[in-house]
Amino acid sequence: MMKNNKLGIWAIGIVMGLVFTTACDPQYTAPVSFDAPDSTLVDFTITQGATAFDVILQNTSQIEGLVKWDLGNGTFTEGEMVETKYRLSGNYTIKLTVFTRGGSATKTKVFEQTQTDFSIFSDPVFINLSGGVDAVSGKTWVLDSLRKGHIGVGPSDPAGNGMEWWAAAPMGKAGAFMYDDEINFNINKFVATLTNNGVSYVKGYRTSDPAYSNPRQNDGDFNVDFTPVPGTWSVEQKDGASYLTLNATKPLFPIFDLGAKNNEYKIVNIDENSLELVCFTNDEPWTLWHYYLIRKGFVKPTISFNAAAAATANANEYSFTVADLVIPEGLSVPEVTWKFADKTADALITDASEAVLHTFMKAGTYTVTAELKDNNGDVYSKTIDVTVAANHPDYLPYIEDNMTLYNNFESIFYKLLVDQAGGTASFAMIANPSKADPNESNFCVDFTKVNTQWANLNMPLSSGFRFDLTQSSKFKLLVYGAAGTKVLLKMENMDLGGNAWQTGVELTYTIKQSNTWEMAEYDFNGIANAGVADPIVTDVVADPRTNTGYYNVMRIMINAGDGSATYNVLIDDIAGPTVVGLK
């Protein structure tokens, strides 16, 4: 009983109250007169709502204009009618201002709240946010800078999480001068205090606020010089969710100023040590922003584990497991991702105790990564090196038996020419723009044609040398370009001079994905030639007239037959059948 009396006496001493507002859309009708409005025509009513703590404020002014309210505790809103709550005893000076084209006029009334809603002092949201009545200095929060998504942004979908477009990496804003900022909530008078060490991080559209000075761009947003002042905080229940509202005579925000709409932040999750918020903005109404904060001084429990690998009885197959896993109370591991570093798909599992089998096709040392994600979204990783001694029996190397690597543009370079075919075409050796499997080389060839149908990059063999199709009938290229680009490879016999095209045999590869190295393979087994000049054959590989001692040039074309535009493709590792007569 004495505990209740002590709380009652303490609460009565609170000057500021909690205020919860719901404002309808402001209605504005231009007045006929441009004269300053008469303040005697401004008025409003104060009516008790559903409970002793609910109040309805209704504009009854005899002039029309934009209606704004000061609810007496630092909270401001607008609209013809406002539904609010005063849950602490005290006198609240309510001010209504009507703005017209001629100026503004104000009406002030004092509302006396004689009762206190003591339930707020046992509400978990209030206690977790401020520390409750026993936290004399309140509770201080900082950004959870080591967590991915401690700030983020997404589309303004109420069902979104505010991170669909972008989520900050751990310490991703280390140079933004906000990781040492903090915000304190005290239930005594419901004071909110921002501490920023003189510099705040804000969105560009917020730099015009008169409280800010010396704006300078930093990593897409801005730092400003700013001295905050204490303000007030309130929490309101709407549609089954809690909303935090911050108000002060200067900007007041949780570390990063986004210009939150109505200074309101939806509390997504809150407990003793963590606070998750989302908010809409006035200047970018299509966006939803996200915050993760933690209690200052809180050291988050972390998961510990090791990655383990063991060879199985199958060729090049390994079993990967999470070993020595320790999960602190309150955490769980809903998913584990294994990354094998051999350009194959990651393996995602939902049971950390499950073993994952993976087969490596090529010999080499692979740094395999296990990534664990906990129920808070934090990611932990461990790596382990796996050395594979030999290629898998089913592995087919790029250069197969009886094939020759003609050009890798580093250590091997056969003669290449360009045939402009009446237009403009060129090639040049350039640095590889994407050094990743299947092409980790330093250089490649850039082939371009402009408004010409048949321009080609060609590799003529020296006199007396021919492609031998009897042992291998494949050509291979690594290609890199726009998806849908057609890369044609053609063999001809140049002995016919200008009629060499009549001897040709050709195949086409279509690039599947833009700006990614792909292996284009051309297998001429079973392919007929042009059927124009002798010998006319139905299978250039099976027919002895063409399978050896015949073809002596290879041509590469881009979108053959299309001379309407500029086309470009990068080429590397040109390989094909053995060349007969090579010494």
C-alpha positions as CSV (number, residue, x, y, z in Angstrom):
1,M,0.0,0.0,0.0
2,M,2.8,2.4,0.9
3,K,4.4,1.7,-2.5
4,N,1.2,2.9,-4.2
5,N,1.1,6.1,-2.2
6,K,4.7,6.9,-3.0
7,L,4.0,6.5,-6.7
8,G,0.9,8.7,-6.5
9,I,2.8,11.5,-4.8
10,W,5.6,11.3,-7.4
11,A,3.3,11.3,-10.3
12,I,1.3,14.3,-9.1
13,G,4.6,16.2,-9.2
14,I,4.9,15.7,-13.0
15,V,4.4,18.9,-14.9
16,M,4.4,17.5,-18.4
17,G,1.8,14.8,-19.5
18,L,1.6,12.2,-22.0
19,V,-0.3,13.4,-25.1
20,F,-1.7,11.1,-27.8
21,T,-3.1,12.8,-30.9
22,T,-5.2,11.8,-33.9
23,A,-5.7,14.6,-36.4
24,C,-8.0,14.6,-39.3
25,D,-6.8,16.2,-42.6
26,P,-6.6,19.9,-42.4
27,Q,-9.3,21.7,-44.5
28,Y,-8.4,25.1,-45.9
29,T,-10.8,27.5,-47.7
30,A,-9.4,30.8,-48.8
31,P,-11.2,33.7,-47.0
32,V,-12.8,36.5,-49.0
33,S,-10.9,39.2,-47.1
34,F,-7.2,39.6,-46.8
35,D,-7.5,41.5,-43.6
36,A,-5.9,40.1,-40.4
37,P,-8.5,37.7,-38.8
38,D,-10.3,38.8,-35.7
39,S,-9.2,36.8,-32.6
40,T,-12.6,37.1,-31.1
41,L,-13.9,34.8,-33.9
42,V,-11.5,32.0,-32.9
43,D,-12.8,29.4,-30.5
44,F,-12.8,25.7,-29.7
45,T,-14.5,23.2,-27.4
46,I,-13.0,20.7,-25.0
47,T,-15.1,17.6,-24.5
48,Q,-14.3,14.5,-22.5
49,G,-14.0,11.3,-24.6
50,A,-14.6,7.7,-23.8
51,T,-12.5,7.6,-20.6
52,A,-11.4,10.2,-18.0
53,F,-8.2,10.5,-19.9
54,D,-9.6,11.0,-23.4
55,V,-10.3,14.6,-24.7
56,I,-11.8,15.8,-27.9
57,L,-10.8,19.2,-29.2
58,Q,-13.1,20.7,-31.8
59,N,-12.5,23.9,-33.8
60,T,-15.6,26.1,-33.6
61,S,-14.1,29.3,-35.1
62,Q,-16.2,31.6,-37.2
63,I,-13.4,32.1,-39.7
64,E,-11.9,29.5,-42.1
65,G,-8.3,28.7,-42.5
66,L,-5.5,26.3,-41.7
67,V,-6.0,25.0,-38.1
68,K,-3.0,24.2,-35.9
69,W,-2.9,23.2,-32.3
70,D,-0.4,23.4,-29.4
71,L,-1.6,20.8,-27.0
72,G,0.3,22.3,-24.0
73,N,3.2,19.9,-23.5
74,G,5.3,20.6,-26.6
75,T,3.2,18.5,-28.9
76,F,1.8,20.1,-32.0
77,T,-0.7,18.9,-34.6
78,E,-3.3,20.2,-37.0
79,G,-6.9,19.6,-38.1
80,E,-10.4,20.7,-37.4
81,M,-10.9,18.0,-34.7
82,V,-8.2,16.4,-32.5
83,E,-8.7,13.4,-30.3
84,T,-6.0,13.2,-27.6
85,K,-5.2,11.8,-24.2
86,Y,-4.0,13.5,-21.0
87,R,-3.1,10.7,-18.7
88,L,-1.3,12.6,-16.0
89,S,-2.8,15.2,-13.6
90,G,-1.9,18.8,-14.2
91,N,-2.9,22.0,-16.1
92,Y,-2.4,22.0,-19.8
93,T,-2.5,25.3,-21.8
94,I,-4.1,24.5,-25.2
95,K,-3.6,26.9,-28.0
96,L,-5.5,27.0,-31.3
97,T,-4.2,29.1,-34.1
98,V,-6.1,29.7,-37.4
99,F,-4.0,30.8,-40.3
100,T,-5.7,32.8,-43.2
101,R,-4.3,34.8,-46.1
102,G,-4.5,37.9,-43.9
103,G,-2.5,36.5,-41.0
104,S,-3.4,34.4,-38.0
105,A,-5.5,34.5,-34.8
106,T,-5.2,32.5,-31.6
107,K,-7.4,31.2,-28.8
108,T,-5.9,29.8,-25.6
109,K,-7.6,27.7,-22.9
110,V,-6.4,25.8,-19.9
111,F,-7.5,22.2,-19.4
112,E,-7.2,20.8,-16.0
113,Q,-6.6,17.0,-15.7
114,T,-7.4,16.0,-12.2
115,Q,-6.7,12.3,-12.5
116,T,-3.6,10.1,-13.3
117,D,-3.7,6.9,-15.3
118,F,-1.3,4.9,-13.2
119,S,-1.4,2.0,-15.6
120,I,1.2,3.6,-17.8
121,F,3.8,3.1,-15.1
122,S,3.4,-0.7,-15.3
123,D,3.1,-0.7,-19.1
124,P,6.1,-2.8,-20.5
125,V,6.6,-0.4,-23.4
126,F,6.9,2.6,-21.1
127,I,9.2,0.7,-18.7
128,N,11.4,-0.7,-21.4
129,L,11.7,2.6,-23.2
130,S,12.5,4.7,-20.1
131,G,13.6,2.3,-17.4
132,G,10.4,3.2,-15.4
133,V,10.0,5.1,-12.2
134,D,13.1,3.6,-10.6
135,A,15.4,4.9,-13.3
136,V,16.1,8.3,-12.0
137,S,18.3,9.2,-14.9
138,G,16.1,7.5,-17.5
139,K,17.4,5.1,-20.1
140,T,19.8,5.9,-22.9
141,W,19.8,4.4,-26.3
142,V,22.4,4.2,-29.1
143,L,22.3,2.8,-32.7
144,D,23.1,-0.9,-32.9
145,S,26.0,-0.1,-35.2
146,L,27.3,-3.6,-35.4
147,R,24.0,-5.0,-36.7
148,K,23.2,-5.0,-40.4
149,G,20.2,-2.8,-41.0
150,H,20.7,-0.5,-38.0
151,I,19.4,2.0,-40.4
152,G,17.6,1.1,-43.6
153,V,15.0,2.2,-46.1
154,G,12.2,0.6,-48.2
155,P,9.0,1.5,-50.0
156,S,6.2,3.2,-48.0
157,D,4.2,0.0,-47.6
158,P,2.7,-0.2,-44.0
159,A,3.5,-3.9,-44.1
160,G,7.1,-3.3,-45.1
161,N,10.1,-3.4,-42.9
162,G,11.9,-0.3,-44.1
163,M,15.0,-2.3,-45.4
164,E,13.8,-3.6,-48.8
165,W,15.9,-1.0,-50.8
166,W,18.9,-0.6,-48.6
167,A,20.2,-1.7,-45.2
168,A,23.4,-0.3,-43.6
169,A,26.2,-2.8,-43.2
170,P,27.7,-3.1,-39.7
171,M,29.6,0.1,-39.0
172,G,28.6,1.2,-42.5
173,K,28.3,4.8,-41.5
174,A,31.5,5.0,-39.4
175,G,32.4,8.4,-40.8
176,A,28.9,9.9,-40.3
177,F,29.5,11.2,-36.8
178,M,26.4,9.5,-35.3
179,Y,27.6,6.3,-33.7
180,D,28.6,8.3,-30.6
181,D,25.2,10.0,-30.5
182,E,22.5,8.9,-28.0
183,I,19.0,9.6,-26.9
184,N,17.6,9.4,-23.4
185,F,14.0,8.8,-22.3
186,N,13.0,9.7,-18.8
187,I,9.5,8.9,-17.4
188,N,9.9,11.8,-15.0
189,K,8.1,14.6,-16.8
190,F,8.5,12.4,-20.0
191,V,11.7,14.2,-21.1
192,A,13.6,13.1,-24.1
193,T,17.2,14.3,-24.5
194,L,19.4,14.0,-27.6
195,T,23.1,14.1,-27.2
196,N,25.1,14.6,-30.4
197,N,28.5,16.1,-29.4
198,G,27.8,19.1,-31.6
199,V,27.3,17.4,-34.9
200,S,24.3,15.5,-36.3
201,Y,23.7,13.4,-39.4
202,V,20.6,14.3,-41.4
203,K,19.0,13.8,-44.8
204,G,19.7,16.5,-47.4
205,Y,16.2,17.8,-47.3
206,R,16.5,18.5,-43.6
207,T,19.5,20.8,-43.9
208,S,17.2,23.8,-44.4
209,D,16.0,23.6,-40.8
210,P,17.0,26.9,-39.1
211,A,18.4,24.9,-36.1
212,Y,21.1,23.5,-38.4
213,S,24.2,25.3,-39.6
214,N,27.3,24.5,-41.7
215,P,25.8,21.6,-43.7
216,R,28.4,19.4,-45.5
217,Q,27.8,16.3,-47.5
218,N,29.0,13.0,-46.1
219,D,28.4,9.7,-47.8
220,G,25.2,10.7,-49.6
221,D,23.6,12.6,-46.6
222,F,24.8,15.5,-44.5
223,N,26.5,16.5,-41.3
224,V,25.3,19.7,-39.6
225,D,26.4,21.6,-36.6
226,F,23.5,21.4,-34.1
227,T,22.9,21.9,-30.4
228,P,19.8,20.0,-29.4
229,V,17.4,20.9,-26.6
230,P,15.4,18.6,-24.4
231,G,11.9,17.8,-25.5
232,T,9.1,15.4,-24.6
233,W,8.1,11.9,-25.6
234,S,4.8,10.1,-25.6
235,V,3.5,6.7,-26.6
236,E,0.2,6.0,-28.2
237,Q,-1.7,2.8,-29.1
238,K,-3.2,2.8,-32.6
239,D,-4.4,-0.2,-34.6
240,G,-2.8,-2.6,-32.1
241,A,0.6,-1.0,-32.3
242,S,2.6,1.4,-30.2
243,Y,3.8,4.8,-31.6
244,L,6.5,7.0,-30.1
245,T,6.1,10.7,-30.7
246,L,9.0,13.2,-30.1
247,N,8.6,16.9,-29.8
248,A,10.8,19.8,-28.9
249,T,11.4,23.4,-30.0
250,K,14.3,22.1,-32.1
251,P,14.6,18.9,-34.1
252,L,14.4,15.8,-31.8
253,F,15.1,12.4,-33.4
254,P,16.6,9.0,-32.6
255,I,20.2,9.7,-33.8
256,F,19.6,10.2,-37.6
257,D,17.2,13.0,-38.7
258,L,14.9,11.8,-41.4
259,G,12.1,14.3,-40.9
260,A,9.7,11.7,-39.5
261,K,6.1,12.5,-40.4
262,N,4.3,14.1,-37.4
263,N,7.5,13.3,-35.4
264,E,6.1,9.8,-35.0
265,Y,7.9,6.4,-35.0
266,K,6.1,3.0,-34.9
267,I,7.6,0.7,-32.3
268,V,8.1,-2.6,-34.1
269,N,9.8,-4.3,-31.2
270,I,11.0,-3.3,-27.8
271,D,12.5,-5.1,-24.8
272,E,14.8,-4.2,-22.0
273,N,17.8,-3.9,-24.3
274,S,16.6,-3.4,-27.9
275,L,14.4,-0.9,-29.7
276,E,13.2,-1.3,-33.3
277,L,11.5,1.7,-35.0
278,V,10.1,2.6,-38.4
279,C,8.8,5.9,-39.7
280,F,7.4,7.7,-42.7
281,T,8.8,11.0,-43.8
282,N,7.3,14.3,-44.8
283,D,9.7,15.1,-47.6
284,E,9.9,11.5,-49.1
285,P,6.4,10.1,-48.5
286,W,7.1,7.1,-50.7
287,T,9.7,5.8,-48.2
288,L,9.7,3.9,-44.9
289,W,12.8,4.2,-42.8
290,H,14.1,1.7,-40.2
291,Y,16.1,2.0,-37.0
292,Y,17.7,-0.6,-34.6
293,L,18.8,0.8,-31.3
294,I,20.2,-0.9,-28.2
295,R,20.5,0.2,-24.6
296,K,23.8,2.2,-24.0
297,G,26.3,-0.1,-22.4
298,F,24.5,-3.3,-23.4
299,V,26.8,-6.0,-24.7
300,K,24.8,-8.3,-26.9
301,P,25.2,-12.0,-26.4
302,T,26.7,-13.7,-29.4
303,I,26.6,-17.1,-30.9
304,S,29.9,-19.1,-31.1
305,F,30.7,-22.0,-33.4
306,N,33.2,-23.5,-35.8
307,A,33.0,-24.8,-39.4
308,A,34.0,-28.4,-40.0
309,A,34.6,-30.4,-43.1
310,A,35.2,-34.1,-43.7
311,A,35.7,-36.0,-46.9
312,T,33.2,-38.7,-47.7
313,A,33.7,-42.0,-49.6
314,N,32.5,-40.3,-52.9
315,A,34.9,-38.6,-55.2
316,N,35.6,-34.9,-54.2
317,E,32.6,-34.9,-51.9
318,Y,32.8,-33.3,-48.5
319,S,30.4,-33.1,-45.5
320,F,30.1,-29.7,-43.9
321,T,28.8,-29.2,-40.4
322,V,28.5,-26.5,-37.8
323,A,30.6,-27.6,-34.8
324,D,31.0,-26.4,-31.2
325,L,27.8,-24.4,-31.5
326,V,26.9,-22.3,-28.4
327,I,23.6,-20.4,-28.4
328,P,23.0,-17.9,-25.5
329,E,19.6,-17.7,-23.9
330,G,17.1,-15.7,-26.0
331,L,18.9,-16.4,-29.3
332,S,18.2,-19.1,-31.9
333,V,19.6,-20.0,-35.4
334,P,16.8,-20.1,-37.9
335,E,19.1,-20.5,-40.9
336,V,22.7,-21.4,-42.0
337,T,24.1,-20.6,-45.4
338,W,27.1,-22.5,-46.8
339,K,29.2,-20.8,-49.5
340,F,31.6,-23.0,-51.3
341,A,33.7,-20.6,-53.3
342,D,33.5,-22.7,-56.5
343,K,30.8,-20.5,-58.2
344,T,28.1,-23.0,-57.4
345,A,24.9,-22.1,-55.6
346,D,24.9,-21.5,-51.8
347,A,23.3,-24.1,-49.6
348,L,20.7,-22.7,-47.2
349,I,19.5,-24.9,-44.3
350,T,17.1,-24.2,-41.5
351,D,18.6,-26.7,-39.0
352,A,22.0,-25.9,-37.8
353,S,22.7,-29.5,-36.8
354,E,22.2,-30.7,-40.4
355,A,25.2,-31.8,-42.5
356,V,25.6,-30.4,-46.0
357,L,27.2,-32.5,-48.7
358,H,29.0,-30.7,-51.6
359,T,31.1,-32.0,-54.5
360,F,33.9,-30.0,-56.0
361,M,34.6,-30.6,-59.7
362,K,38.0,-29.0,-60.0
363,A,41.2,-29.5,-58.1
364,G,42.2,-26.5,-55.9
365,T,42.0,-25.0,-52.5
366,Y,38.5,-23.6,-51.6
367,T,37.8,-21.2,-48.7
368,V,34.3,-22.3,-47.6
369,T,32.2,-20.0,-45.5
370,A,29.4,-20.9,-43.0
371,E,27.1,-18.0,-42.2
372,L,24.7,-18.3,-39.3
373,K,21.8,-15.8,-38.9
374,D,20.2,-15.5,-35.5
375,N,16.6,-14.6,-34.7
376,N,17.6,-10.9,-34.4
377,G,19.0,-10.9,-37.9
378,D,22.7,-10.7,-36.9
379,V,25.0,-12.7,-39.1
380,Y,28.1,-14.7,-37.9
381,S,30.6,-16.3,-40.2
382,K,33.4,-18.8,-40.0
383,T,35.7,-20.0,-42.9
384,I,37.5,-23.3,-43.5
385,D,39.9,-24.2,-46.3
386,V,39.3,-27.4,-48.2
387,T,42.1,-28.7,-50.6
388,V,40.9,-30.9,-53.4
389,A,43.8,-32.9,-54.9
390,A,42.4,-33.8,-58.3
391,N,39.6,-33.1,-60.7
392,H,36.4,-35.0,-60.4
393,P,36.2,-38.0,-62.8
394,D,33.2,-36.4,-64.4
395,Y,34.8,-33.0,-64.8
396,L,35.3,-31.9,-68.4
397,P,38.1,-29.3,-68.6
398,Y,37.9,-26.3,-70.8
399,I,40.7,-27.6,-73.0
400,E,39.7,-31.1,-73.8
401,D,41.8,-33.8,-75.4
402,N,43.0,-33.0,-78.9
403,M,42.1,-29.3,-78.5
404,T,44.4,-26.4,-78.7
405,L,44.3,-23.1,-76.8
406,Y,44.8,-20.5,-79.6
407,N,44.6,-17.3,-77.6
408,N,44.4,-16.4,-73.9
409,F,45.8,-12.9,-74.6
410,E,48.4,-13.3,-71.9
411,S,50.9,-16.1,-72.7
412,I,49.4,-17.5,-76.0
413,F,48.4,-15.3,-78.9
414,Y,47.7,-16.6,-82.4
415,K,47.4,-14.1,-85.2
416,L,44.1,-12.3,-85.3
417,L,42.7,-10.0,-88.0
418,V,39.6,-8.0,-88.4
419,D,37.6,-8.0,-91.7
420,Q,35.4,-4.8,-91.7
421,A,33.3,-6.2,-94.6
422,G,32.6,-2.8,-96.0
423,G,31.8,-1.2,-92.7
424,T,33.7,-0.3,-89.5
425,A,35.0,-2.9,-87.1
426,S,37.9,-3.1,-84.7
427,F,39.3,-5.1,-81.8
428,A,41.6,-4.3,-78.9
429,M,43.1,-6.1,-76.0
430,I,41.8,-4.7,-72.7
431,A,41.8,-5.5,-69.0
432,N,39.3,-8.1,-67.9
433,P,36.3,-6.2,-66.4
434,S,35.2,-9.2,-64.3
435,K,37.9,-11.4,-63.0
436,A,35.8,-14.3,-61.7
437,D,35.2,-17.9,-62.6
438,P,35.1,-19.0,-65.4
439,N,37.5,-16.2,-66.5
440,E,40.0,-15.0,-64.0
441,S,42.6,-13.9,-66.5
442,N,44.0,-10.3,-66.6
443,F,43.2,-9.5,-70.3
444,C,40.7,-10.2,-73.0
445,V,39.8,-8.9,-76.5
446,D,37.1,-6.3,-77.1
447,F,35.5,-6.7,-80.6
448,T,33.1,-4.0,-81.9
449,K,31.3,-3.6,-85.2
450,V,29.4,-0.5,-86.4
451,N,26.6,-0.6,-89.0
452,T,28.0,-3.6,-90.9
453,Q,26.4,-7.0,-91.3
454,W,29.3,-9.4,-91.8
455,A,32.3,-7.8,-90.1
456,N,34.3,-10.5,-88.3
457,L,37.3,-11.2,-86.1
458,N,39.3,-14.0,-87.8
459,M,42.2,-16.3,-87.1
460,P,43.8,-17.4,-90.4
461,L,46.2,-20.3,-90.3
462,S,49.6,-20.1,-92.0
463,S,50.0,-21.7,-95.4
464,G,49.8,-25.4,-95.2
465,F,48.1,-25.7,-91.9
466,R,44.5,-26.9,-91.4
467,F,42.1,-27.7,-88.6
468,D,42.0,-31.4,-87.8
469,L,38.3,-32.3,-87.0
470,T,38.9,-36.0,-86.7
471,Q,40.1,-36.0,-83.1
472,S,38.0,-33.1,-81.8
473,S,35.2,-31.2,-83.5
474,K,34.7,-28.5,-80.8
475,F,35.6,-24.8,-80.6
476,K,35.2,-22.8,-77.4
477,L,35.1,-19.1,-76.5
478,L,34.6,-17.2,-73.3
479,V,32.1,-14.4,-74.2
480,Y,30.9,-11.3,-72.2
481,G,28.3,-8.9,-73.5
482,A,24.6,-8.0,-73.6
483,A,22.1,-10.8,-73.1
484,G,20.6,-11.9,-76.4
485,T,23.7,-11.0,-78.4
486,K,24.4,-13.7,-81.0
487,V,28.1,-14.8,-81.4
488,L,28.6,-16.8,-84.6
489,L,31.7,-19.0,-85.2
490,K,32.4,-20.0,-88.8
491,M,35.1,-22.1,-90.5
492,E,36.0,-21.5,-94.2
493,N,38.6,-22.6,-96.8
494,M,40.5,-19.4,-97.9
495,D,41.9,-21.2,-100.9
496,L,38.8,-20.1,-102.8
497,G,39.7,-16.5,-102.2
498,G,36.6,-14.2,-102.5
499,N,34.4,-17.3,-102.7
500,A,35.6,-18.7,-99.4
501,W,32.2,-18.0,-97.8
502,Q,30.7,-20.7,-100.1
503,T,32.7,-23.4,-98.2
504,G,31.6,-22.2,-94.8
505,V,30.1,-24.1,-91.9
506,E,28.8,-22.1,-88.9
507,L,27.1,-22.3,-85.5
508,T,25.7,-19.6,-83.2
509,Y,25.8,-19.1,-79.5
510,T,23.4,-16.6,-77.8
511,I,24.6,-14.8,-74.6
512,K,22.3,-15.7,-71.8
513,Q,23.1,-13.1,-69.1
514,S,24.4,-9.6,-69.5
515,N,27.9,-8.7,-68.5
516,T,28.9,-12.1,-67.2
517,W,31.5,-14.4,-68.6
518,E,30.0,-17.5,-70.3
519,M,31.5,-20.4,-72.2
520,A,30.3,-20.6,-75.8
521,E,30.8,-24.0,-77.2
522,Y,30.5,-24.9,-80.9
523,D,30.5,-28.6,-81.8
524,F,30.5,-29.2,-85.6
525,N,29.9,-32.9,-85.4
526,G,27.0,-33.7,-87.7
527,I,26.8,-30.2,-89.1
528,A,26.5,-29.6,-92.9
529,N,28.5,-26.9,-94.7
530,A,27.0,-24.1,-96.8
531,G,26.2,-26.4,-99.6
532,V,27.2,-23.9,-102.3
533,A,30.7,-24.9,-103.5
534,D,32.3,-28.3,-103.8
535,P,32.7,-30.3,-101.7
536,I,29.1,-30.1,-100.5
537,V,28.8,-32.3,-97.4
538,T,26.2,-33.1,-94.8
539,D,28.7,-33.7,-92.0
540,V,32.0,-31.8,-92.1
541,V,33.4,-34.0,-89.3
542,A,32.5,-37.4,-90.8
543,D,33.4,-36.5,-94.4
544,P,37.1,-37.0,-95.2
545,R,37.0,-34.2,-97.7
546,T,36.4,-31.6,-95.0
547,N,37.5,-33.1,-91.6
548,T,41.2,-32.6,-92.1
549,G,43.4,-30.7,-94.6
550,Y,40.5,-28.4,-95.6
551,Y,39.4,-25.6,-93.3
552,N,42.1,-23.0,-92.6
553,V,40.3,-19.9,-91.1
554,M,38.0,-19.4,-88.2
555,R,35.8,-16.3,-88.1
556,I,33.8,-14.8,-85.2
557,M,30.8,-12.5,-85.9
558,I,28.4,-10.5,-83.7
559,N,24.8,-10.5,-84.7
560,A,25.7,-11.6,-88.2
561,G,23.5,-10.1,-90.9
562,D,22.4,-7.2,-88.7
563,G,24.1,-4.0,-89.8
564,S,21.7,-1.5,-88.2
565,A,23.7,-0.6,-85.0
566,T,26.9,-0.8,-83.0
567,Y,27.5,-4.2,-81.4
568,N,30.2,-5.3,-79.0
569,V,31.4,-8.4,-77.3
570,L,34.4,-9.3,-75.2
571,I,36.2,-12.6,-76.1
572,D,38.8,-14.7,-74.3
573,D,40.4,-18.2,-74.3
574,I,39.8,-19.0,-78.0
575,A,40.3,-22.8,-78.3
576,G,39.5,-25.5,-80.9
577,P,40.7,-28.6,-82.7
578,T,44.4,-29.4,-83.2
579,V,46.0,-27.7,-86.1
580,V,47.5,-30.2,-88.6
581,G,51.1,-29.4,-89.6
582,L,51.9,-27.3,-86.5
583,K,55.6,-27.6,-85.8
